[in-house]
């Protein structure tokens, strides 16, 4: 039974791919198109990073370190804005998300701030 099934599969495969053009159109080109459409070729200038407006209301050292860590990311491109500008970008559907670093962020990351529940 399995021998008959294997023979049918082998015969149909040989008939389907008897020329080089069939191999090209059925196997190679779909793989190439899938790679290109799927974003396999990122932008050369880093354009593949997601633009994220950041409203930094804190301005402290730890908030700046957090912004530096975000800037080093290969996924997002944080850009500092005021809170109002960032919210206007979000309201105008210019961006999909924004990040607000609240006032007191740096103080809340100290040992005293953590113990106080900041």
Secondary structure as UniProt FT lines:
FT   HELIX           2..16
FT   HELIX           20..23
FT   HELIX           24..28
FT   HELIX           29..37
FT   TURN            38..39
FT   TURN            44..45
FT   TURN            47..48
FT   STRAND          50..56
FT   HELIX           61..71
FT   STRAND          76..81
FT   HELIX           83..91
FT   TURN            92..93
FT   STRAND          98..101
FT   TURN            103..104
FT   HELIX           105..108
FT   HELIX           111..115
FT   TURN            116..117
//
